[in-house]
Amino acid sequence: MDIIKSLYTWVFSVLFIVLMFPVTIIMWLMAAPFGYGSFLVHRWLSWQGRVMIGVSPLWKLKITGRENYVPGTNYVIISNHQSLLDIPVVKCLKLDYRWISKLENFRVPVLGQSMHLAGYISITRGNKESVVKMMEQSERVLKKGESLFIFPEGTRSPDRQIKRFKSGAFRLALETGTPILPVIIDGTGAVLPRKGIIFSSGYILKMQILKPILTDEFMSDDPDKLAMEVQKMMTGALEELRQDE
């Protein structure tokens, strides 16, 4: 049954994204002259993600901690990364942000073009020039009062445990004086492992928004040390979330 349900989920998701793409273009064309084309497309893509999560019979999603997000405040939003499924799951947060994603995702037909229209920021792994460009773009976004979303692990965890955080997100938070909003995701790695294509059913996907870390609460002014401290805190939060099962 998982194979049949997985086939349905993949086929629906791909067709849904493709069929919605003309609407994406029209929305951007209508809103771009007024300066909010990328904002509208992001909202549209977020709705699509929520539909894809909501219609699948393979899982249920539980979100807690919404009260920790303060509307009107911009954040460096960070999350652990277990699975490809994290991307539509995160859309269910209903938050506005610019996503930082690896360049390969921007090369996926239709999806990549939609990400460009949403104003998301690309990065090429291991390319120093790309990292510098990403940091400059991200800093401009934060200084405009917008939020960023980053997976600080840089890639999906193979064992559902939180791996070492890279320092980029924390350097941006320190240099721009932007609070950090940590988000914990769990269950996605069990449903769709890093190298898997068949979804496993019977899991409850969990997502928890933790309390924001304000600039005067930063544990260090060294981005590497700050990354390590936040990683420790989020690892503890993930353990607590699992104990509630």
C-alpha positions in Angstrom: 0.0 0.0 0.0 2.9 2.4 0.7 4.1 2.0 -2.9 0.6 2.8 -4.2 0.2 5.8 -1.9 3.7 7.0 -2.8 2.9 6.8 -6.5 -0.2 8.9 -5.9 1.7 11.4 -3.8 4.5 11.9 -6.4 2.1 12.0 -9.4 -0.2 14.5 -7.7 2.7 16.7 -6.5 4.4 16.9 -9.9 1.2 17.5 -11.8 0.0 20.1 -9.3 3.2 22.1 -9.5 3.2 22.0 -13.3 -0.4 22.9 -13.6 -0.1 25.8 -11.1 3.0 27.2 -12.9 1.1 29.3 -15.5 -0.8 30.9 -12.6 2.5 31.6 -10.9 3.8 33.5 -13.9 0.5 35.5 -14.3 0.6 36.5 -10.6 4.2 37.6 -10.8 3.5 39.6 -14.0 0.6 41.4 -12.4 2.3 42.2 -9.1 5.9 42.8 -10.2 5.3 46.4 -11.5 4.1 47.3 -8.0 7.1 45.8 -6.3 5.6 42.8 -4.6 5.8 40.1 -7.3 8.3 37.9 -5.4 6.3 38.3 -2.2 3.1 37.2 -3.9 4.8 34.2 -5.6 6.2 33.1 -2.2 2.7 33.2 -0.7 1.4 31.2 -3.7 4.2 28.6 -3.4 3.5 28.3 0.3 -0.1 27.5 -0.4 0.9 24.9 -2.9 3.1 23.3 -0.3 0.3 23.2 2.2 -2.0 21.5 -0.3 0.6 18.8 -1.1 1.1 18.0 2.6 -2.7 18.2 3.3 -3.9 15.8 0.5 -1.5 12.9 1.1 -2.9 9.9 3.0 0.6 9.0 4.1 1.0 11.3 7.1 -0.4 13.9 9.5 1.3 17.1 10.4 1.4 18.6 13.9 2.7 22.2 14.4 3.4 23.7 17.7 4.9 27.0 19.0 3.2 29.4 16.6 3.0 31.8 19.4 6.8 32.2 19.4 6.6 34.0 16.0 6.0 37.7 16.3 4.3 39.1 13.2 6.1 42.1 11.7 9.5 41.0 13.0 12.1 39.8 10.5 14.2 36.8 11.5 17.0 34.5 10.3 14.8 31.4 10.4 16.8 28.1 10.7 15.7 24.5 10.8 17.2 21.0 10.9 17.0 19.1 7.7 16.0 15.4 7.5 14.3 15.0 4.1 13.2 16.4 0.8 9.8 16.4 2.4 11.0 19.3 4.7 10.5 21.8 1.9 6.7 21.5 1.6 6.4 20.9 5.4 8.1 24.2 6.1 5.6 26.0 3.8 2.9 25.0 6.3 4.4 27.5 8.8 2.7 30.3 6.8 5.7 32.6 7.3 7.1 35.1 4.8 10.8 34.8 3.9 13.4 34.4 1.2 14.7 30.9 0.9 18.4 30.1 0.6 18.8 26.9 -1.5 21.4 25.0 -3.4 21.8 25.9 -7.1 20.7 22.4 -8.2 17.1 23.1 -7.0 17.0 26.2 -9.2 17.8 23.9 -12.2 14.7 21.7 -11.7 12.2 22.5 -14.4 9.2 24.6 -13.3 10.2 24.4 -9.6 13.4 26.3 -10.3 11.7 29.0 -12.3 9.1 29.4 -9.5 11.9 29.8 -7.0 13.5 32.5 -9.1 10.2 34.4 -9.3 9.8 34.2 -5.5 13.2 35.9 -5.1 14.9 33.0 -3.4 18.6 33.0 -3.2 20.9 30.3 -4.7 24.2 29.0 -3.5 26.7 26.7 -5.1 28.3 24.3 -2.6 32.0 24.7 -2.3 32.2 27.8 -4.5 33.6 30.7 -2.5 32.4 33.3 -5.0 28.9 31.9 -4.8 29.0 32.0 -1.0 30.1 35.7 -1.0 27.3 36.6 -3.4 24.8 34.7 -1.3 25.9 36.5 1.8 25.7 39.9 0.1 22.2 39.2 -1.2 21.0 37.8 2.1 22.4 40.9 4.0 20.4 43.2 1.7 17.3 41.2 2.3 17.6 41.4 6.1 18.4 45.1 6.0 15.2 45.6 4.1 13.3 44.1 7.0 12.6 40.7 5.3 13.3 37.3 6.8 15.5 34.5 5.5 15.1 30.8 5.8 18.3 28.6 5.9 19.0 24.9 6.6 22.3 25.5 8.5 23.3 21.9 8.2 23.7 22.5 4.5 22.3 19.1 3.5 19.9 16.4 4.7 20.9 14.3 7.8 21.3 10.6 7.0 20.2 9.5 10.4 17.6 12.1 11.5 20.1 13.6 14.1 21.1 17.2 13.9 24.5 17.6 12.3 27.1 20.4 12.6 25.7 23.8 11.7 27.6 25.9 9.2 28.3 29.5 10.4 26.7 31.5 7.5 23.3 32.0 9.0 24.8 33.0 12.3 27.2 35.4 10.7 24.3 37.1 9.0 22.4 37.4 12.2 25.4 38.9 14.0 26.3 41.4 11.3 22.7 42.6 10.7 21.5 42.4 14.3 18.7 40.1 13.3 17.1 37.7 15.8 17.2 33.9 15.1 14.0 31.9 14.9 14.8 28.2 15.4 12.4 25.6 14.0 12.5 21.8 14.7 11.3 19.3 12.2 10.9 15.6 13.0 9.4 12.6 11.3 10.2 13.6 7.7 13.4 11.5 7.7 11.4 8.4 8.6 8.8 9.0 6.0 11.2 9.8 3.2 14.9 8.9 3.9 17.7 10.9 2.3 18.1 8.4 -0.6 14.6 7.0 -0.7 11.7 7.5 -3.1 9.0 5.4 -1.4 7.2 7.2 1.4 6.4 5.3 4.6 3.0 5.7 6.1 1.7 5.9 9.7 3.9 8.7 10.9 3.0 12.0 12.5 5.2 14.8 11.1 6.1 17.3 13.8 7.2 20.9 13.5 7.9 23.2 16.4 8.7 26.9 16.4 11.1 27.6 19.3 11.4 30.9 21.1 13.4 33.4 19.1 16.9 34.1 20.1 17.1 37.9 20.3 20.3 39.8 19.5 21.0 40.6 23.2 20.7 36.9 23.9 23.3 35.7 21.5 25.7 33.4 23.4 28.7 34.6 21.5 29.8 37.2 18.9 31.8 34.5 17.1 29.5 33.0 14.4 31.1 29.5 14.7 30.6 29.4 18.5 27.1 30.8 18.1 26.3 28.1 15.6 27.6 25.4 18.0 25.5 26.7 20.9 22.3 26.9 18.9 22.9 23.5 17.5 23.2 22.1 21.0 20.0 23.9 22.0 18.1 22.6 19.0 19.4 19.0 19.6 18.0 19.2 23.1 14.7 20.5 21.8 14.5 17.7 19.3 15.1 15.1 22.0 12.3 16.6 24.1 10.0 16.6 21.1 10.6 12.9 20.6 10.0 12.2 24.3 6.5 13.6 23.9 5.5 10.8 21.4 
